[in-house]
Amino acid sequence: MQVHLKTIHETSAAAGWAGPRSLVIDRTPRAGGLGIGFSGEELFMMSIAASVCNSLYHEAAARGIAVAHVEIIVNGDWSGEPAQARNIRYDIRVESSSPRQDVEDLIRSVDQSADIPNSLRAGTAVKLNSLDILKA
């Protein structure tokens, strides 16, 4: 998998894309940005929710569990220098016509297997692969 990010002409805002999908990334005005896109911290938290949601629908289909609606709210604290996410937690609400216990078992299973939370819990390393500096 590969994603791309490129700043928008002479601003700190950036376009991010993967295949045909895109979004805008920026800092809040308080942090010196234009406030026209998601911050990195917001995308980090959103990736947790997206991973859980995608895994929930995938696993529900495999188990034959009907899912009509999912709502996930992720909260976390950012502190330290450099800042790090701490105390990440999420709440999930699932609307389903399937038996409650089946849906609860599904949610608990997904909590342990969703890719992003699982990677974070395992402490996946991130490293700078290469860099290129161009003269302005």
N, C-alpha and C positions, 0 to 999 in steps of 0.2 A: 504494500500500500504506500502511496505517496501523496502528499498534499503540498500545495504551493502557496507562497505569500509574497506579495510585491507591493511596496508602498505606492500610494497615489501621488502623482507629481507634486513634489516639494511640500508634502505634508507628512505627518506621522501616521495618518490613516493608511490602511492597507486593504487590498483585496486578497482574499484567501479563496482557493479553489481546489477541488478534487474532481477530476473528470469534468462533467458538464455543470456541476453544482458550485455555487459561489456564495460568499458573504463578505461583509465589511467588518474590519477589525480596527479598533481605535482605543485610545485612552479617554477617560472622562475629562471634561473641561477642567475639573479640579486638579487632575493629574497632568495638565498641559496639553491634552488632546482636543479634538474637535467635538467629541461625543457623538459621532455619527455611526458608530458601529459597536460591536461587542468588544469588551476588554478581554485580554488573555485569561484573566481570572474567571470571568463569566463563561468563557468557552470551556475552560477546564471543568467548571461545575456542570455546565450543560452537557459535556461529554459523558459525565457520570450518568446523568439522567437519560441521555440518548442510548447509552449502552444497556442500561437496565430495561428501558422500554423495548428496544429491539430484541433483546434476549427474551423478554417476557412474551412477546408475540410469537417468536420462533418456537419457544418451548411449549407455549399454550397450544399451538397448532399440532405439535408432535404428540401432545397428551390428549388432544381432542377436547380442550377446554375453550369454551366460547368467551371471548373478551370483546366487550362493546366499547369500553372507554378506559383510558389510563391517564392518571395525573400524578406527576412526580415533582416534588419540591426538594431541592438540594440546598443545604445550608452549610456554611463553613466559616472559619475564622482565618484571617490572614495576619500573620505577625512575624516579627523577627527581622533581622537585617543580614542577608536579603530575605524578603518576605517569603514565607512558606504557608501552604494551606495546612490548617490544623482543625481537629475536631469536625471532620466532615461527616455529615449524617443526612439521611434522606427519609422523606415520608412518601408513601405510595398509596394511591386510592385506585382500586380496580373495580369496574362495573362488569358484572358477569352473571349469566343465567345458570352457570354451573354451580355445583354444591360448594358451599363456603370452605369446607376443609380442603377440597381439591385446589381451590384458588389460593388458599393460604400456603399449602404445600408447594405450589408452583412458585409463589413469591419468595418463599424461603430458599428454594432451590436456585432460583435466578440470582438471589442476593449473593450466593456463594460462587456462582459461575459466570456472571456477566463479565465480559472482557476487560473493560476499563477499571471497575472496582477491584477485580481480581488482580490485574496488573499492578495497581497501586498498593494493594495489600502485600504483594510479593516483593515490592521495592524495586521494580524494573528500572534498570540503569538507563540514563540518557547521556549521550556523549556528543561533543562537537566533532563532526566527521571531517569537514574541510572548510576553508575560508578563502575568500578572494576579495582583495581590496582594489578598487578602481579609482583612478584620479578623477576628481570632479571637474 
